[in-house]
Amino acid sequence: SACRLCTMRKLPSVLARTLTSGTSGSPVLPDMSEVRSRLRDIVGASTNWRYSVVGQERKALHTSLAKRQEDLSPRRMKDSYLEVILPLGSQPEIREKYLNVHNSVRFGRILEDLDSLGVLICYTHTKQEMQPRSPLSIVTALVDKINLCKKIIYPDCDIKFTGNVSWVGRTSMEVKMHMLQVSSRDFSPSYYSSLPVWVPMFLLERNSEKEAGRAGEGALNKLKRIDFSTASLLKMAPTAEERNIVHDIFLNTLDTRQEGEGTVSFRSRKLPPNSVWMEDAKLKGLQICHPQERNIFNRIFGGFLMRKAFELGWATACSYGCSRPFIVSVDDIMFQRPVEVGSLLLLSGQVCYTEKNYIQVRVHSEVYDPDTREHQTTNIFHFTFISENEVPRVVPKTYG
């Protein structure tokens, strides 16, 4: 539409460029390679690992950081709006990278693209016209939720990503994105900058109920995250309802036939029919973090971590259900610490809940330092899959 073309002209140079097809004369949207190229330009990152130490060069940029949020010009929500194409249909040569064995698109690759686009949208919101390079270091801090409306993403049709900053705090931003192919398939992850530097405030346009609603939704999301963090078992005891649920599961696995009456113990356990012990529903993986997987700040790319975790989660659900699983939802991806190039990344997939055809998988990610032999958690991922067949119930064997 005319409105969208007008918005595109106000974007940074690489994304503002419109290409004209030889037949229709319609503008061609930037693709994911341009997104990543633009990110390298914004930060000043090299494509060569040997020359990719950007820390010293960026130190001088810190003097241009705002001292207060009020010193930054407010931005409109639509100023950060981007549209990007993934030309799987129109450029078949890139399709191989995205293809899986079932002749559909690898969702892990989509996670990588969403991660890159989310960061670029944040840089678009914070861009200062007089600065060719941004002094900000923007990284993904967490992903709230990704909902999938369809089971299959087709490999022979172009995909369009759209997104914009939907909420702004003092040092963080929320980005909401959508992915569309043929019919609408909505993905709504949220991305944040996590470093304590000021970012521009929102300037909501008058009489714009839609923008006000999005901003309000972003503020509500922040409150939900605070509530969720305070409800952690590390900070708060289980509720009475939670205790009853856990205890009922435990009682259903007691084997009263193994010992005499009145002598049943915690060790007297039996597996209920059509069930699997939770300890037998695990898969593990190891990744060596090579320079190829680095981001523009020479840490391991968050999208790569999400892709490898998703693939292990999918494999865990596949081996558990003995049939092909389809991703339904991604929840609560928290990036707790960066992963350095050269790290040993240990991934552990665990089926933690099942119901009918649904499988909930938790993937724990940690780095191992072979010199100190220390393990440090980097991420915890939650994936919900739906299997082609009904799956057994997963049952914890220990009370813990």
N, C-alpha and C positions, 0 to 999 in steps of 0.2 A: 504494500500500500504506500501511498505518498508519505504518510506519516513515518513509516518505518525507514523509507529511503532518506528522508530528512534526518532522522536520527543517525543513520549510518554515516552521513557526511560529517558529523561532529565527533566521530571516533578518532583514536590515534591513527597515524598515517597508514600503517599496514592494513588495519581493519577498515579504514575509510575508503580504501581503494575499491572501486567496482570494476569488474571485468565484463566485457560485452561478448555474448555468444554470437557466432557468425550467422545464425539463422533467425533467432527470435529478437535479438537485440536487448534481451532482458538482463539485468545485472546478475552477476554470479557472486554468491556469498563467499567469504573467506572460509578456508578449510582448517582442519586441526593442525596441519604443518605450519600454517601461518600463525595460528595461536601460539604455538611453542616458539616460533621464531621471534614473535613480538615480545614474549616474556623474556627471552635472552637479551633482546635489545634494551628493554626497560631496566634490567638489572646490570647489564654489561657482562654477561657470562659468556665464556668461550665454549665452542663446540669441541675443543680439543682438551682432553683430560690433563695433558702435560702442562697446559697454560691456563688451567681453569681455576686458579687461586684468586678469588674475587674479593677476599676479605680486606686486603690492604687498599685496593683501589676504592672500595666503598666507604672507608673510614672518613674520607673528606666530605662525603655527602651528608654525614650526620649533622653537620653544622647548619644545614638547611631545614632541619626538622622543626615543626611548629612547637612553640613553648606552651601554647594553650589551644584548646579546640576552637575557641572563639576567634583565633587568628586565621582560621581556614575558611574559605568561602563555602557556604552551604551548597549542596548539590541536589538536583531533582532526581527522583527515582528513575526516570526514563533516561537520564544522562549516562547511566551505566549499562543500559540495555544493549545486548549483543545478540546477533544471530550468526550461527556458524553451521556449515554444511559438512557432513561426512559422506562423500560421494561414492558410496558402495555400488550404486547402480550405474552412474554415469562414468565412473572410472574403475573398471573391473580389475585393473592391475593392483589396486590396494586391497582388494577383497580378501586375498589369501591370509593377510595378517589377522583379519577379524573372523575367519571361518572356523567353526568347530566341526567335529566328526559327524554331527547330526545335521550338517548343512544349514545351520543357523548361525547367528552372530554370537561371538564370545562375549558374555556380559562383563567379564573381567576387563576386557579392552575398553568397554564403554565407561567403566569406573575410572580408568586412567584418563580418558578424554574429559569426563566431567570434572575431574580434579584440576586439570590444566585450565579449563575454561572458567571454573569458579575463581581461581586465583587471578586470571586476567580481568575478569569483571570487577574484582576488588581494586586492581590497579587502575582500571578505567574510572572508578568512582573517586580515587584519591589523586589522580593525575593533576599536576600543576603545569600550566602552559609553558612557563619559563624554564622548566627542568626537563632536559631530554632523557635523563635517567632518574628513576625514583629512588629516594633515600630510604624508603620503607622496605622492610623484609617481611613479605606477606606469605604465610604458610597455612595449610589446612589444619585446623585445630580439632574439628570434629564434624561428623556427618550425623544429623538428627535422624533422618528417615528417607528411604527411597521406596516408593510404591510402584509396582509394575501392574499395568492394566491388562496386558496380554502375555501369554506364555512365551511366544516366539518373536524374535526380532529377525526380520528377513534379510538375507545377505545380498540380495540383488536389487534393493531399493535404497535410494538416498535417505539419509537420516538428517534431520534438522534439529540442532540444539538452540534453545533460546534461554536467556536468563538476565537477571538484573539484581542489584543490591536491594534487598527488601526490608532491611532493618540495620540501623547503625547505633552502636554503643559509643563509648569513649575511645576504646582502642580495639574494637572488634566490629566485624561486619557479618551480616547474614546474607547469603545469596540463595535465591530460589531459582531453580532451573527446570525446564521441561524438555522432553525429547519426543519428537513426532516422526512417525513413519506411516505412510498410507493413511490409516486411521490414527486418531490421537492415542499416543501411549505416554502417559505422564510419569515422569521421574521427578521427585522433588527433594533433592539433597540440600543440605545447608553447609556453607563453608565460612570459615572465619579467619581473620588475621589474628595472630596470638601474641604479638610483641607489644609492649606497653608504649606505643607512640600514638599521638592523636590522629584521628581520621575525620574528614569533613562530615558535618551534620547533614540531616535531610532538610530539604526545603520542599514541603508538600504543597502541591498546587491547589489553589482555591477550588472549592466545590468538587474535589476529586475524592469521592467516597471509596473508589477502588484502591487508590494509593493509601488512604488512611486505614483501610481494612488490612492491607498487607503490612503496613508498619505496626499496626496493633497486633497482628498475628506474630510478627517477629518478637515483639516485647513479651507476648505470652509464652512463646517458645523458650525465652530466656528464663522466665519464672519456673517453667516446668523442669528445666535442667537443674535449677537450684534445688527444687523440691526433690528431684530424683537423687541428687548427690547426697542430700542430708538423710535420705532413707536407706543409704547403703548399710549392709549388715556390719560393716566395720565401724559404723557410728551409732546404729540403732538396732535394738533387739527385734526379732521377728514379731509380727502382730499375732494376736490370738488365732485369727483365721489361718495365717501361714503355719503356725505351729500345729494346728489340727490337721491341715492337709498333709504335712510331712509325716506326722505320727500315723495317720491312716495308711499312708503308703507303706510305712514300716510294719504296721500290724498285719497288713495283707501279705507280707513276705515271711512272716514267722512260720516255722514248721513245728507244729505242736506234736507231731508223731515221733520226732527224733529222740525226745527225752521224756522221762516220767512226768506225771501230772504235778504241776507246781514247780517244775525245774526248768521250764523253758527259759533260754537265755538269748542274749544278743547274737550268739553264734549259730542259733538254730534258725537257719534261713532256707527258704525255698523260692524258686523262680515261678511266678504265676504263669498260667497258660498263655501262649502267644505273646511272650515277653522276652526281652533281652536285658541282661545286666548292663548298667550304664558303663561299667569299666570295660566291657567288651565292645563298646560302640565308639572306638577312638581311631584316629589316624594321625600320623605325625609326618612332618616334612622338614627339610633343611635347605636353606638358600645361602649361597655365598654372594655377598653384596658387591658386585663388580662395578667399576666406574660407569659402565654403560647405563646403569639404572639410576644415575644421580640426577638431582634436580638442579635448578639454576643457582642454588646456594651450596652445591657440592655435598648435600646429604642425599640419602636414598629417597627417591621420588615417592610421595605418599600414594599416588595412583598405582605404582608398582606393588606396594605393600597390600593395598586393597585387592588388586588382581590376584596375587598369590594366595591371600587369605580366602578369597572367594572360591578359587579353584580347589583348594584343600577342603573347604566347606562343602562344595558340590560333590567332590569325591567321597567325602564322609557320608553324605546323604545317599549317594548312589550305592555305595557298598552296603549301607544299612537297609535300604528299602529294596535292594536287588532289582531296581528298575530306574529308568531315567527320571531324575528330579528336575523341576522347573523352579527358578527363583521367584518368590512372591514378594518378599520384603527384605530390606536391609535396615537395621536399627542400631543406633547408639555406637557409632565408631568414634572412639576417643583416642586421639594421638597424644600419648602420655609423655613421650620423649623422642627425639630424633634418632634416626638410625644412620650411623656413619658408614661411609664407603669402606669396604674390607671387613665388615662385621660378619659374624656367623648368625644368621637369622633362623631361629627355631620356631616352628609353627605346630600347634597342637589342636586338632579338630575333635570336638566332642558333641555327640547327640545328647541333648539335655532335656528334650521334651518331645513327645509325639502325640498326635490325636488324629485318628482316621488316616487320611492320606498326607497329613502335614508333618513335617520334620523340622524341629528347631535345632540349629547347630551353633555352637559357640566355638570360635577360633581364638586361641590365645597366642600372641606373638611376643617373643622375647629375643634379646640379643645375648650372645655368649661371648665373653672375653677370654680367649684361651690363655692369656698371660696371667690373669688374676683368678680365672675359673669362676667368675661372678656371672649371674644371670640377672637381667633387668627387663621387666615388662615394658613393651613399647606400645602395644595396642591390644584391645579386646574387641572382637567383631561378633555380631549376632545376625545370622541369616535364617530366614524362614523359606522352606522349600515345600512344594507339593509334588508328591510322587504319583506315578501312573497307577500304582496299586496301593491298597491299604497296607499300612506298615505295622509291625509289632509294637507293643508298648515298651518304652524304655523305662527301666526301674533301677533306682540307686541301690547298691548293695550295702553301703555303710550309712550310718545315720548322718555322718558329716556330709 
